[in-house]
Amino acid sequence: MAFSSAISRTTMAIGILFLLSLSLALSSEVIRMMCMKVDTNTGEATYCKNCGSIPPLAMSSWAALLAAQLTICWVTRGTLPRLREARLPLSLFIISWVSFLVAVSCLLVGGIKNTRAALEASHNCCPKLGFAAGAVFALVDGVAAAAYYYLSF
């Protein structure tokens, strides 16, 4: 009985971390979109300098995603499922790590380019859909990692 409650508490903690990462990435994208100024004549978007809260949100999303992924590795002891025993957990393990790497790279690159765009005097808008792509891959990572964790026990 104690083992089952430990699994459910761990599952809840992992789910909360993934949801936190997803919500922070989506809020970064929403704030980025709200900071854009679009010229109605030319259609060009420029970036407003008063959006300094985007990089901390993106880095917090990255940290929550990393914490969730490391928690799953710690709980499952980083064991890779054997191919003969379970192909689905192995596929979920690979999908989880690939989507984690893509989400982290999207969030980091988006945060860096956003900071650079805010510091430069003449610039275009910060990269489009960087944070949204990070949020989507964080969601894929969360679903795949939770399913892998569930099938591991």
Secondary structure as UniProt FT lines:
FT   HELIX           2..34
FT   STRAND          36..38
FT   TURN            40..42
FT   STRAND          45..47
FT   TURN            49..50
FT   TURN            52..53
FT   HELIX           54..75
FT   TURN            76..78
FT   TURN            83..85
FT   HELIX           87..119
FT   TURN            128..129
FT   HELIX           130..152
//
